[in-house]
Amino acid sequence: MVEGPTKTGQSRVVDLDAGTVAALRAYRTARSGVSSDLVRDTAVVLSNLDGTHRHPERFSRRFAGQLARARKALGEDQLPVIRLHDLRHTHATPLLADGVPVEVVSERLGHASATITLTVYQHVHPGMGREAADRFAALLEG
């Protein structure tokens, strides 16, 4: 998937899983019934109905409202209060904890270097040293 422009002004590629691609294709098909301008190759995926960019704050407000309704339905102690931006951290943290190389996570997040990713997500690494030692011992034992 091509995303752009970034802080550097350069587009970048972000790999997506098959389920996400299927959902985006279904969304595109639904939007084609509204206007062919919304499904051209250069169309913004999450645009206004006239094809213009939506202001980012609109997504944040909608997310907050959806979260509030979910917390009320599930019980407020069952779901933490998070910001839309926190989903970015929710994406990165389990990937790092599962052993995805920091360089790969850094690319997915669009960080300029893996050092930034390591700095922001250093909390994920405590305890991983013990796991690495155990894995290394298992490798040596065959």
WODA-V637060 format. One record per pair of residues at least 6 apart in sequence whose C-alpha atoms are under 7 Angstrom apart, sorted by the first residue. I is the first residue (numbers start at 1). J is the second residue. Records with the same first field share a line. If there is no record, write none. Layout:
I: J + J
This chain:
1: 13 + 14 + 15
2: 11 + 12 + 13 + 14
3: 11 + 12 + 13
4: 10 + 11 + 12
5: 11
14: 108
28: 39
31: 38 + 39
32: 38 + 39
37: 43 + 51
38: 51
43: 51
44: 51 + 53
47: 53 + 54
48: 54
60: 84
63: 84
64: 83
71: 79
92: 105
93: 124
96: 102 + 124
97: 124
102: 114
103: 114
106: 113 + 114 + 117
111: 117
